[in-house]
Amino acid sequence: MKKTVFVLSALALLTACNQEAKDAPKPAPASVQATLVPENPPTDKWVGKWMGVEGLFLTITKDDAIGRGHYILTMRYGLDADASGTFKGEAAEDGIAFTRPDGPQLLRAGDGEDTGLKWLADKKDCLVVASGEGYCRQ
């Protein structure tokens, strides 16, 4: 039994030593990023403060440290004490994709009707995460 364990251990060690070291993939150069993200993504127009209901809010700023199409979203998205935070977002085909504790989300353009909130129903310029969660320009 000890002999079998020794032989298997030796084989595992030899196999590991025989592997070539692989370099970590390098990020795409800025010139490639420039071809993938438009110079002025449509989501850049969303930068600024947006108001929800009952003290909920969303503030979007550009994350220039990362590059075009990247954003920092500071939000209070619920009435519970832990339903607020700052999240990194990235321009997607239909809006800004981001992840918060309740999972991956997509912030998309809409109007007050799309928010599903009667207090915002008459607004025209809004951003919606889901029905019942929306933020509009004042």
DSSP file (Angstrom, degrees, kcal/mol; ACC not computed):
  #  RESIDUE AA STRUCTURE BP1 BP2  ACC     N-H-->O    O-->H-N    N-H-->O    O-->H-N    TCO  KAPPA ALPHA  PHI   PSI    X-CA   Y-CA   Z-CA
    1    1 A M     >        0   0    0      0, 0.0     4,-2.0     0, 0.0     5,-0.2   0.000 360.0 360.0 360.0 -45.7    0.0    0.0    0.0
    2    2 A K  H  >  +     0   0    0      1,-0.2     4,-2.4     2,-0.2     5,-0.2   0.872 360.0  55.2 -63.4 -36.1    2.8    2.4    0.9
    3    3 A K  H  > S+     0   0    0      2,-0.2     4,-2.5     1,-0.2    -1,-0.2   0.901 107.2  49.4 -63.6 -41.3    4.6    1.5   -2.3
    4    4 A T  H  > S+     0   0    0      2,-0.2     4,-2.6     1,-0.2     5,-0.2   0.915 111.3  48.6 -65.3 -43.8    1.5    2.4   -4.4
    5    5 A V  H  X S+     0   0    0     -4,-2.0     4,-2.4     1,-0.2    -1,-0.2   0.908 112.2  49.8 -63.0 -41.4    1.1    5.8   -2.6
    6    6 A F  H  X S+     0   0    0     -4,-2.4     4,-2.4     2,-0.2    -2,-0.2   0.925 111.6  47.6 -62.7 -45.4    4.8    6.6   -3.2
    7    7 A V  H  X S+     0   0    0     -4,-2.5     4,-2.3     2,-0.2    -2,-0.2   0.913 113.2  48.1 -63.9 -43.2    4.6    5.7   -6.9
    8    8 A L  H  X S+     0   0    0     -4,-2.6     4,-2.3     2,-0.2    -1,-0.2   0.895 111.9  50.0 -65.5 -39.2    1.5    7.8   -7.4
    9    9 A S  H  X S+     0   0    0     -4,-2.4     4,-2.2    -5,-0.2    -2,-0.2   0.913 110.8  49.2 -64.1 -42.0    3.0   10.7   -5.6
   10   10 A A  H  X S+     0   0    0     -4,-2.4     4,-2.5     2,-0.2    -2,-0.2   0.904 111.0  49.9 -64.3 -41.7    6.2   10.5   -7.7
   11   11 A L  H  X S+     0   0    0     -4,-2.3     4,-2.5     2,-0.2    -2,-0.2   0.911 110.4  50.1 -63.3 -42.6    4.1   10.4  -10.9
   12   12 A A  H  X S+     0   0    0     -4,-2.3     4,-2.2     1,-0.2    -2,-0.2   0.908 111.8  48.6 -62.6 -41.5    2.1   13.4   -9.8
   13   13 A L  H  X S+     0   0    0     -4,-2.2     4,-2.1     2,-0.2    -2,-0.2   0.918 112.1  47.7 -64.5 -44.5    5.3   15.3   -9.0
   14   14 A L  H  X S+     0   0    0     -4,-2.5     4,-1.3     1,-0.2    -2,-0.2   0.896 111.4  51.1 -64.6 -39.7    6.9   14.4  -12.3
   15   15 A T  H  X S+     0   0    0     -4,-2.5     4,-0.5     1,-0.2     3,-0.3   0.918 110.5  48.8 -63.7 -43.0    3.8   15.4  -14.3
   16   16 A A  H >< S+     0   0    0     -4,-2.2     3,-0.8     1,-0.2    -1,-0.2   0.876 110.3  51.2 -64.7 -37.7    3.7   18.8  -12.5
   17   17 A C  H 3< S+     0   0    0     -4,-2.1    -1,-0.2     1,-0.2    -2,-0.2   0.770 104.2  58.9 -70.1 -24.9    7.3   19.4  -13.2
   18   18 A N  H 3< S+     0   0    0     -4,-1.3    -1,-0.2    -3,-0.3     2,-0.2   0.598  83.1 102.8 -81.5 -12.0    6.8   18.6  -16.9
   19   19 A Q  S << S-     0   0    0     -3,-0.8     2,-0.3    -4,-0.5    -3,-0.0  -0.511  73.6-125.6 -74.8 138.4    4.2   21.4  -17.4
   20   20 A E        -     0   0    0     -2,-0.2     2,-0.2     1,-0.1    -2,-0.1  -0.632  29.0-108.1 -80.8 140.3    5.4   24.5  -19.1
   21   21 A A        -     0   0    0     -2,-0.3     2,-0.5     1,-0.0    -1,-0.1  -0.506  33.8-148.5 -68.6 131.6    4.8   27.7  -17.2
   22   22 A K        -     0   0    0     -2,-0.2     2,-0.1     3,-0.0    -1,-0.0  -0.890  10.4-128.0-106.7 131.9    2.0   29.7  -18.9
   23   23 A D        -     0   0    0     -2,-0.5     3,-0.1     1,-0.1     0, 0.0  -0.463  30.6-104.6 -73.2 146.4    2.1   33.5  -18.8
   24   24 A A        -     0   0    0     -2,-0.1    -1,-0.1     1,-0.1     2,-0.0  -0.449  47.5 -94.9 -66.0 142.8   -1.1   35.2  -17.6
   25   25 A P        -     0   0    0      0, 0.0    -1,-0.1     0, 0.0    -3,-0.0  -0.349  40.5-128.9 -61.7 140.1   -3.0   36.8  -20.5
   26   26 A K        -     0   0    0      1,-0.1    -3,-0.0    -3,-0.1     0, 0.0  -0.664  25.1-104.2 -89.9 144.7   -2.1   40.4  -21.0
   27   27 A P        -     0   0    0      0, 0.0    -1,-0.1     0, 0.0     3,-0.1  -0.292  46.5 -90.6 -64.7 154.0   -4.9   43.0  -21.2
   28   28 A A        -     0   0    0      1,-0.1     5,-0.1     2,-0.1     0, 0.0  -0.372  48.9-104.7 -63.1 139.7   -5.7   44.4  -24.6
   29   29 A P    >>  -     0   0    0      0, 0.0     4,-2.0     0, 0.0     3,-1.2  -0.228  31.8-105.4 -62.7 158.3   -3.7   47.5  -25.5
   30   30 A A  H 3> S+     0   0    0      1,-0.3     4,-2.4     2,-0.2     5,-0.1   0.825 120.1  61.3 -54.8 -34.0   -5.4   50.8  -25.4
   31   31 A S  H 3> S+     0   0    0      1,-0.2     4,-0.8     2,-0.2    -1,-0.3   0.854 105.6  46.6 -65.0 -33.2   -5.6   50.9  -29.2
   32   32 A V  H X> S+     0   0    0     -3,-1.2     4,-1.2     2,-0.2     3,-0.7   0.916 110.9  51.6 -73.0 -43.0   -7.7   47.7  -29.2
   33   33 A Q  H 3X S+     0   0    0     -4,-2.0     4,-2.2     1,-0.3     3,-0.5   0.891 104.5  58.5 -58.5 -38.6  -10.0   49.0  -26.5
   34   34 A A  H 3< S+     0   0    0     -4,-2.4    -1,-0.3     1,-0.2    -2,-0.2   0.816 106.2  48.1 -62.3 -30.2  -10.4   52.2  -28.6
   35   35 A T  H << S+     0   0    0     -4,-0.8    -1,-0.2    -3,-0.7    -2,-0.2   0.734 113.6  47.4 -81.9 -21.5  -11.8   50.1  -31.5
   36   36 A L  H  < S+     0   0    0     -4,-1.2    -2,-0.2    -3,-0.5    -1,-0.1   0.798 111.7  48.5 -88.3 -30.7  -14.2   48.1  -29.2
   37   37 A V  S  < S-     0   0    0     -4,-2.2    -1,-0.2    -5,-0.2    31,-0.1  -0.944  89.8-118.6-114.7 125.6  -15.7   51.0  -27.3
   38   38 A P        -     0   0    0      0, 0.0    -3,-0.1     0, 0.0    -2,-0.1  -0.196  27.0-112.9 -59.2 154.7  -17.0   54.1  -29.2
   39   39 A E  S    S+     0   0    0      1,-0.3    30,-0.1    -5,-0.1    -4,-0.0   0.877 112.8  24.6 -58.2 -39.3  -15.3   57.4  -28.4
   40   40 A N  S    S-     0   0    0     28,-0.1    -1,-0.3    29,-0.0     5,-0.1  -0.766  85.7-155.4-126.5  85.3  -18.5   58.7  -26.9
   41   41 A P    >   -     0   0    0      0, 0.0     3,-2.2     0, 0.0     4,-0.3  -0.286  25.7-119.4 -58.3 145.4  -20.7   55.7  -25.7
   42   42 A P  G >  S+     0   0    0      0, 0.0     3,-1.4     0, 0.0     4,-0.2   0.806 112.6  66.0 -56.3 -28.9  -24.4   56.6  -25.5
   43   43 A T  G >  S+     0   0    0      1,-0.3     3,-1.6     2,-0.2     4,-0.2   0.648  80.5  78.2 -70.7 -13.9  -24.3   55.8  -21.8
   44   44 A D  G X  S+     0   0    0     -3,-2.2     3,-1.4     1,-0.3    -1,-0.3   0.799  83.7  65.2 -62.1 -26.5  -21.9   58.8  -21.2
   45   45 A K  G <  S+     0   0    0     -3,-1.4    -1,-0.3    -4,-0.3    -2,-0.2   0.646  91.5  65.0 -69.5 -13.4  -25.1   60.9  -21.5
   46   46 A W  G <  S+     0   0    0     -3,-1.6    14,-0.3    -4,-0.2    -1,-0.3   0.540  71.1 122.0 -86.9  -7.0  -26.3   59.3  -18.3
   47   47 A V    <   +     0   0    0     -3,-1.4     2,-0.3    -4,-0.2    14,-0.2  -0.339  54.8  49.4 -59.4 132.7  -23.5   60.7  -16.1
   48   48 A G  E    S-A   60   0A   0     12,-2.1    12,-2.6     2,-0.0     2,-0.4  -0.877  94.6 -35.6 134.3-166.3  -24.9   62.7  -13.3
   49   49 A K  E     -A   59   0A   0     -2,-0.3     2,-0.4    10,-0.2    89,-0.3  -0.773  45.0-174.1-101.2 137.9  -27.5   62.4  -10.5
   50   50 A W  E     -A   58   0A   0      8,-3.1     8,-2.5    -2,-0.4     2,-0.4  -0.973  14.2-141.9-128.1 140.6  -30.8   60.6  -10.9
   51   51 A M  E     -AB  57 136A   0     85,-2.8    85,-3.1    -2,-0.4     6,-0.3  -0.864  15.9-177.8-111.3 139.3  -33.6   60.5   -8.3
   52   52 A G        -     0   0    0      4,-3.1     3,-0.3    -2,-0.4     2,-0.3  -0.114  40.2 -71.2-104.6-152.4  -35.9   57.7   -7.3
   53   53 A V  S >  S+     0   0    0     81,-0.3     3,-1.9     1,-0.2    -1,-0.1  -0.728 104.8  14.7-105.1 157.9  -38.7   57.6   -4.7
   54   54 A E  T 3  S-     0   0    0      1,-0.3    -1,-0.2    -2,-0.3     0, 0.0   0.820 137.6 -46.0  51.1  41.0  -38.5   57.8   -0.9
   55   55 A G  T 3  S+     0   0    0     -3,-0.3    -1,-0.3     1,-0.3     2,-0.2   0.495  98.7 141.4  86.0   3.4  -34.9   59.0   -0.9
   56   56 A L    <   +     0   0    0     -3,-1.9    -4,-3.1    21,-0.1     2,-0.3  -0.544  24.3 168.2 -77.7 146.5  -33.5   56.5   -3.4
   57   57 A F  E     -AC  51  76A   0     19,-1.2    19,-2.1    -6,-0.3     2,-0.3  -0.966  27.4-151.8-153.2 166.1  -30.9   57.9   -5.8
   58   58 A L  E     -AC  50  75A   0     -8,-2.5    -8,-3.1    -2,-0.3     2,-0.5  -0.980   7.8-171.0-143.6 129.2  -28.3   57.0   -8.4
   59   59 A T  E     -AC  49  74A   0     15,-2.7    15,-2.7    -2,-0.3     2,-0.5  -0.993   8.2-164.0-122.8 127.1  -25.2   58.9   -9.3
   60   60 A I  E     +AC  48  73A   0    -12,-2.6   -12,-2.1    -2,-0.5     2,-0.3  -0.937  11.6 172.5-113.7 128.8  -23.1   57.9  -12.3
   61   61 A T  E     - C   0  72A   0     11,-2.1    11,-2.8    -2,-0.5     2,-0.2  -0.946  36.8-103.9-128.3 153.7  -19.6   59.1  -12.9
   62   62 A K  E     - C   0  71A   0     -2,-0.3     2,-0.9     9,-0.2     9,-0.3  -0.518  21.0-141.1 -73.0 142.7  -17.1   58.0  -15.5
   63   63 A D    >>  +     0   0    0      7,-2.9     4,-1.9     4,-0.3     3,-1.5  -0.701  29.5 170.3-102.7  77.6  -14.3   55.7  -14.4
   64   64 A D  T 34  +     0   0    0     -2,-0.9    -1,-0.2     1,-0.3     4,-0.1   0.721  67.6  71.6 -63.9 -21.9  -11.5   57.2  -16.4
   65   65 A A  T 34 S+     0   0    0      1,-0.2    -1,-0.3    -3,-0.1    -2,-0.0   0.830 109.4  33.1 -63.6 -30.5   -8.9   55.2  -14.6
   66   66 A I  T <4 S-     0   0    0     -3,-1.5     2,-0.3     1,-0.3    -2,-0.2   0.863 116.9-115.4 -92.3 -43.1  -10.2   52.1  -16.4
   67   67 A G    ><  -     0   0    0     -4,-1.9     3,-1.3     3,-0.1    -4,-0.3  -0.815  51.8 -10.6 136.9-176.4  -11.2   53.7  -19.7
   68   68 A R  T 3  S+     0   0    0     -2,-0.3     3,-0.1     1,-0.2   -28,-0.1  -0.165 120.1  22.6 -55.6 143.3  -14.1   54.5  -22.0
   69   69 A G  T 3  S+     0   0    0      1,-0.2    22,-3.4   -30,-0.1     2,-0.4   0.591  94.4 117.1  77.9  10.7  -17.4   52.9  -21.2
   70   70 A H  E <   + D   0  90A   0     -3,-1.3    -7,-2.9    20,-0.2     2,-0.3  -0.919  40.1 179.9-114.4 140.3  -16.6   52.2  -17.6
   71   71 A Y  E     -CD  62  89A   0     18,-2.8    18,-2.9    -2,-0.4     2,-0.5  -0.897  28.6-135.2-137.2 160.0  -18.6   53.9  -14.8
   72   72 A I  E     -CD  61  88A   0    -11,-2.8   -11,-2.1    -2,-0.3     2,-0.6  -0.988  23.3-161.2-115.8 122.7  -18.9   54.1  -11.0
   73   73 A L  E     -CD  60  87A   0     14,-3.4    14,-2.9    -2,-0.5     2,-0.6  -0.921   6.8-171.9-108.9 119.1  -22.5   53.9   -9.8
   74   74 A T  E     +CD  59  86A   0    -15,-2.7   -15,-2.7    -2,-0.6     2,-0.3  -0.950  26.2 160.7-108.0 123.2  -23.2   55.2   -6.3
   75   75 A M  E     -CD  58  85A   0     10,-2.9    10,-2.4    -2,-0.6     2,-0.5  -0.985  48.0-151.0-148.0 151.5  -26.7   54.3   -5.3
   76   76 A R  E     +CD  57  84A   0    -19,-2.1   -19,-1.2    -2,-0.3     8,-0.2  -0.979  30.7 168.4-114.2 110.6  -29.3   53.8   -2.6
   77   77 A Y        +     0   0    0      6,-1.9     2,-0.3    -2,-0.5     7,-0.2   0.350  55.4  24.1-112.0   4.1  -31.5   51.2   -4.2
   78   78 A G  S    S-     0   0    0      5,-1.2     5,-0.1     2,-0.2    -1,-0.0  -0.970  74.2-111.3-159.0 170.5  -33.7   50.1   -1.3
   79   79 A L  S    S+     0   0    0     -2,-0.3    -1,-0.0     3,-0.1     2,-0.0   0.677  85.2  97.2 -84.6 -18.0  -35.1   51.2    2.0
   80   80 A D  S >  S-     0   0    0      1,-0.1     3,-1.7     2,-0.1    -2,-0.2  -0.364  86.0-115.5 -69.3 152.7  -33.0   48.8    4.1
   81   81 A A  T 3  S+     0   0    0      1,-0.3    -1,-0.1     2,-0.1     3,-0.1   0.813 115.0  48.8 -60.0 -32.2  -29.8   50.1    5.6
   82   82 A D  T 3  S+     0   0    0      1,-0.2     2,-0.9    -6,-0.0    -1,-0.3   0.373  83.5  96.5 -91.3   6.5  -27.6   47.7    3.6
   83   83 A A  S <  S+     0   0    0     -3,-1.7    -6,-1.9    -5,-0.1    -5,-1.2  -0.317  72.6  74.2 -93.0  51.8  -29.4   48.6    0.2
   84   84 A S  E     +D   76   0A   0     -2,-0.9     2,-0.3    -8,-0.2    -8,-0.2  -0.980  50.8 117.8-153.0 160.6  -26.8   51.1   -0.8
   85   85 A G  E     -D   75   0A   0    -10,-2.4   -10,-2.9    -2,-0.3     2,-0.4  -0.975  54.5 -81.4 166.2-176.4  -23.3   51.1   -2.2
   86   86 A T  E     -D   74   0A   0     -2,-0.3     2,-0.3   -12,-0.2   -12,-0.2  -0.977  43.2-178.4-120.3 131.0  -20.9   52.0   -4.9
   87   87 A F  E     -D   73   0A   0    -14,-2.9   -14,-3.4    -2,-0.4     2,-0.4  -0.949  27.3-120.0-133.7 147.4  -20.5   49.6   -7.9
   88   88 A K  E     -D   72   0A   0     -2,-0.3    11,-0.6    11,-0.2     2,-0.3  -0.723  34.6-170.6 -86.5 134.8  -18.4   49.4  -11.0
   89   89 A G  E     -DE  71  98A   0    -18,-2.9   -18,-2.8    -2,-0.4     2,-0.4  -0.871  10.9-156.7-125.8 159.8  -20.4   49.4  -14.2
   90   90 A E  E     -DE  70  97A   0      7,-2.3     7,-2.8    -2,-0.3   -20,-0.2  -0.999  30.7-102.6-138.7 137.2  -19.6   48.8  -17.9
   91   91 A A  E     - E   0  96A   0    -22,-3.4     5,-0.3    -2,-0.4     2,-0.2  -0.329  44.8-178.9 -57.6 133.1  -21.3   49.9  -21.0
   92   92 A A  E >   - E   0  95A   0      3,-3.6     3,-0.7     1,-0.0   -49,-0.1  -0.725  44.7 -90.3-125.2 176.1  -23.3   47.0  -22.6
   93   93 A E  T 3  S+     0   0    0     -2,-0.2     3,-0.1     1,-0.2    -2,-0.0   0.869 125.7  27.9 -57.8 -38.6  -25.4   46.8  -25.7
   94   94 A D  T 3  S-     0   0    0     14,-0.0    15,-0.4     1,-0.0     2,-0.3   0.325 131.8 -55.8-109.3   7.4  -28.6   47.8  -23.8
   95   95 A G  E <  S-E   92   0A   0     -3,-0.7    -3,-3.6    13,-0.2     2,-0.5  -0.952  86.0 -27.1 160.4-139.4  -27.3   50.0  -21.0
   96   96 A I  E     -EF  91 107A   0     11,-2.3    11,-3.0    -2,-0.3     2,-0.4  -0.975  51.4-151.4-118.5 120.8  -24.8   49.7  -18.1
   97   97 A A  E     +EF  90 106A   0     -7,-2.8    -7,-2.3    -2,-0.5     2,-0.3  -0.736  28.1 154.0 -90.7 137.6  -24.1   46.2  -16.7
   98   98 A F  E     -EF  89 105A   0      7,-2.1     7,-3.7    -2,-0.4     2,-0.4  -0.969  33.1-131.6-154.6 165.4  -23.1   46.0  -13.0
   99   99 A T  E     + F   0 104A   0    -11,-0.6   -11,-0.2    -2,-0.3    -2,-0.0  -0.987  24.6 168.6-127.3 134.4  -23.2   43.6  -10.1
  100  100 A R  E >   - F   0 103A   0      3,-1.9     3,-2.7    -2,-0.4   -15,-0.0  -0.763  57.0 -77.2-130.6 178.9  -24.4   44.4   -6.6
  101  101 A P  T 3  S+     0   0    0      0, 0.0   -18,-0.0     0, 0.0    -2,-0.0   0.768 128.6  56.8 -54.7 -27.8  -25.1   42.0   -3.6
  102  102 A D  T 3  S-     0   0    0      1,-0.3    -3,-0.0     0, 0.0     0, 0.0   0.279 121.1 -95.3 -88.9  13.7  -28.5   41.0   -5.1
  103  103 A G  E <   -F  100   0A   0     -3,-2.7    -3,-1.9     2,-0.0    -1,-0.3  -0.472  64.7 -20.6 112.1-177.9  -26.8   39.8   -8.3
  104  104 A P  E     -F   99   0A   0      0, 0.0     2,-0.3     0, 0.0    -5,-0.3  -0.418  63.4-172.9 -68.6 141.6  -26.0   41.1  -11.8
  105  105 A Q  E     -F   98   0A   0     -7,-3.7    -7,-2.1    -2,-0.1     2,-0.4  -0.891  20.3-146.2-133.3 160.8  -28.1   44.0  -13.0
  106  106 A L  E     -F   97   0A   0     23,-0.3     2,-0.6    -2,-0.3    -9,-0.2  -0.976   9.7-153.5-131.3 119.5  -28.6   46.0  -16.2
  107  107 A L  E     +F   96   0A   0    -11,-3.0   -11,-2.3    -2,-0.4     2,-0.3  -0.818  26.8 176.3 -89.8 121.9  -29.4   49.7  -16.0
  108  108 A R  E     -G  128   0A   0     20,-2.5    20,-3.2    -2,-0.6   -13,-0.2  -0.888  32.0 -99.5-130.3 158.8  -31.3   50.7  -19.1
  109  109 A A  E     +G  127   0A   0    -15,-0.4     2,-0.3    -2,-0.3    18,-0.2  -0.427  56.4 129.5 -74.1 148.5  -33.0   53.8  -20.5
  110  110 A G  E     -G  126   0A   0     16,-2.3    16,-2.2    -2,-0.1     2,-0.2  -0.912  46.5 -98.6-169.0-163.7  -36.7   54.2  -20.1
  111  111 A D    >>  -     0   0    0     -2,-0.3     4,-1.0    14,-0.2     3,-0.5  -0.709  48.4 -82.8-127.1-177.3  -39.5   56.6  -19.0
  112  112 A G  H >>>S+     0   0    0     11,-2.6     5,-0.7     1,-0.3     4,-0.6   0.848 126.4  56.1 -57.9 -37.2  -41.5   56.9  -15.8
  113  113 A E  H >45S+     0   0    0      8,-0.5     3,-1.1    10,-0.4    -1,-0.3   0.892 102.5  56.9 -61.5 -39.3  -44.0   54.3  -17.0
  114  114 A D  H <45S+     0   0    0     -3,-0.5    -1,-0.2     1,-0.2    -2,-0.2   0.760  96.3  64.2 -65.2 -25.1  -41.1   51.8  -17.3
  115  115 A T  H <<5S-     0   0    0     -4,-1.0    17,-3.9    -3,-0.6    18,-0.3   0.783  97.4-137.9 -70.0 -24.6  -40.1   52.3  -13.7
  116  116 A G  T <<5 +     0   0    0     -3,-1.1     2,-0.5    -4,-0.6    -3,-0.1   0.628  64.3 122.9  76.0  12.6  -43.5   50.8  -12.5
  117  117 A L    >>< -     0   0    0     -5,-0.7     3,-1.6     1,-0.1     4,-0.6  -0.935  57.1-150.7-112.8 121.9  -43.6   53.6   -9.9
  118  118 A K  G >4 S+     0   0    0     -2,-0.5     3,-0.6     1,-0.3     4,-0.3   0.793  95.8  62.0 -62.3 -27.5  -46.7   55.8   -9.9
  119  119 A W  G 34 S+     0   0    0      1,-0.2    -1,-0.3     2,-0.1     3,-0.1   0.701 112.7  36.3 -72.1 -17.9  -44.7   58.7   -8.4
  120  120 A L  G X4 S+     0   0    0     -3,-1.6     3,-2.3    -8,-0.2    -1,-0.2   0.376  84.0 109.6-110.4   1.7  -42.4   58.7  -11.5
  121  121 A A  T << S+     0   0    0     -3,-0.6    -8,-0.5    -4,-0.6    -9,-0.2   0.762  78.2  49.6 -54.1 -32.3  -45.1   57.9  -14.1
  122  122 A D  T 3  S+     0   0    0     -4,-0.3    -1,-0.3   -10,-0.2     2,-0.1   0.491  87.8 106.8 -89.1  -1.7  -45.1   61.3  -15.8
  123  123 A K    <   -     0   0    0     -3,-2.3   -11,-2.6     1,-0.1   -10,-0.4  -0.441  48.0-168.2 -77.5 150.7  -41.3   61.6  -16.1
  124  124 A K  S    S+     0   0    0    -13,-0.2     2,-0.7     1,-0.2    -1,-0.1   0.719  72.2  57.4-108.9 -29.1  -39.7   61.2  -19.6
  125  125 A D  S    S+     0   0    0     12,-0.2    12,-2.4   -14,-0.1     2,-0.3  -0.841  74.1 141.1-113.4  94.9  -36.0   60.8  -18.9
  126  126 A C  E     -GH 110 136A   0    -16,-2.2   -16,-2.3    -2,-0.7     2,-0.4  -0.874  43.2-140.6-134.4 161.8  -35.4   57.8  -16.6
  127  127 A L  E     -GH 109 135A   0      8,-3.3     8,-2.7    -2,-0.3     2,-0.4  -0.986  23.3-160.2-121.5 136.5  -33.1   54.8  -16.0
  128  128 A V  E     +GH 108 134A   0    -20,-3.2   -20,-2.5    -2,-0.4     6,-0.2  -0.953  25.7 175.0-124.9 133.6  -34.6   51.5  -14.9
  129  129 A V  E    S-     0   0A   0      4,-2.3   -23,-0.3     1,-0.5     2,-0.3   0.813  78.7 -29.8 -94.7 -48.7  -33.0   48.5  -13.2
  130  130 A A  E >  S- H   0 133A   0      3,-1.3     3,-2.9   -15,-0.1    -1,-0.5  -0.959  85.8 -64.7-158.7 165.9  -36.3   46.5  -12.9
  131  131 A S  T 3  S+     0   0    0     -2,-0.3   -15,-0.2     1,-0.3   -16,-0.1  -0.428 128.1  27.6 -59.1 125.6  -40.0   47.2  -12.5
  132  132 A G  T 3  S+     0   0    0    -17,-3.9     2,-0.4    -2,-0.2    -1,-0.3   0.316 111.3  78.4  99.0  -6.8  -40.2   49.0   -9.1
  133  133 A E  E <   + H   0 130A   0     -3,-2.9    -4,-2.3   -18,-0.3    -3,-1.3  -0.878  57.4 132.1-137.6 106.2  -36.7   50.4   -9.3
  134  134 A G  E     - H   0 128A   0     -2,-0.4     2,-0.4    -6,-0.2   -81,-0.3  -0.978  34.6-153.1-150.1 160.2  -36.1   53.4  -11.4
  135  135 A Y  E     - H   0 127A   0     -8,-2.7    -8,-3.3    -2,-0.3     2,-0.3  -0.998  15.0-167.3-138.4 136.8  -34.4   56.8  -11.3
  136  136 A C  E     -BH  51 126A   0    -85,-3.1   -85,-2.8    -2,-0.4   -10,-0.2  -0.884  27.3-106.3-127.4 156.0  -35.3   59.9  -13.2
  137  137 A R              0   0    0    -12,-2.4   -12,-0.2    -2,-0.3   -13,-0.2  -0.544 360.0 360.0 -73.7 145.8  -33.8   63.3  -14.0
  138  138 A Q              0   0    0    -89,-0.3    -1,-0.1    -2,-0.2   -88,-0.1   0.461 360.0 360.0 -85.4 360.0  -35.5   66.1  -12.1
